[in-house]
Amino acid sequence: MKDDQQGAWRYFGTREVREARQWAATGGIAVHENLFRSRGRRSAHLLAPDEVTLRTAARSVGCLPEWIQRTRTVHFDLVDPMLALALLLCSNDAPGPV
């Protein structure tokens, strides 16, 4: 892991799930856009290297702790204002507002 990656937020497009998981596994915060919309709204997954970091990142964009998703990859779903805030925190060129 690079020092500049530790805790750095980065956006990943719909076809970059492997890259998003790798970024998170090596210390970064990944915002991975979903291919499918949630009730017609743009949505993304928030990923992090561990659950403590994930919960902290999620809280920083307005997610509640009970919203955590415990599937194959532990994550938070981001929509509307939470997604917009997360995109602002991404260090690369994330797409514009939600």
N, C-alpha and C positions, 0 to 999 in steps of 0.2 A: 504494500500500500504506500502511495506517495503521501508525504506530509500534507500537501495542499488538498488532498482528497478527503482527509479526515473531517467528517461532518459537513462537507461541501454538498450543496443541493444541486441536482442536475436533472434536466428534463430528458425523457426518452419517449420516442414516438411509438405508435401502436405495434410496429413490427420489431421493436427492440427489447423484447422481454428478457432475453438472455443477458444482454448488456446491462439492463437495469438491475437484474438480480446480482450480477457480478459486481457492479458499482457498489451496491448496498453491502454485499458480503465482504468487501474490502474496505469498508469504513465510511462510505458516502451515504447521502440521503437521496433516494431515487423517486422521481415523480414519473410514473409510467402511464401514459394515456391509454385508456381502454378503447378497443376497436368498437365495441358496442356501447351505445348510450344508455344511461340509467333514466328511465321514464322520459326519454327524449332529450335529456340533458347531457352535455359533455361530462365525462368522468375520468378519473385516474386512480391508480393505486399509489399509496405512499409506502415505500420500503426503506428499511434501515438495517444496520449490521446486527442489532440485538433488540430485544423487546423494550428495554429501558430507553434506549436512544429513539426507538420508534415512537414510544408514548410521548417523549419530550418533544419530538418534531411535530407530532400530530397535535399536541396541545398548543404549540406555537402558532398554528394556523386555525385554531378554533374547534378542533375535534374533541369530543368527550371520550374519556377512557373506555366506556362501555361500547363504543363503536368499533373496537378492534375486531378484526376478522381473523379467525383461526382456521385457515384452510391449509393447503399444501405450503403456501407461503404466507406467514403472518404479515398482515398489512392493514392499512386503513383505506377505506374508499373515500375519495375526495370528489365533491361536486360543488357547484356554485361558489359561494364566497370563500370556502376553504381551498378550493382548487385555484381560484384567482390569486390568493395569498401565496400559495405554494409556488405557483409559476413565477411570481415576483422574486422569490428567494432563489430560484435556479440560476446557477452561474453561467450557463450557456444560453443560446438563443432559443428560449421557450416561445411557443406561439403566443400571440396576444391574448387579451382578456377573454374570459369565458363568455 
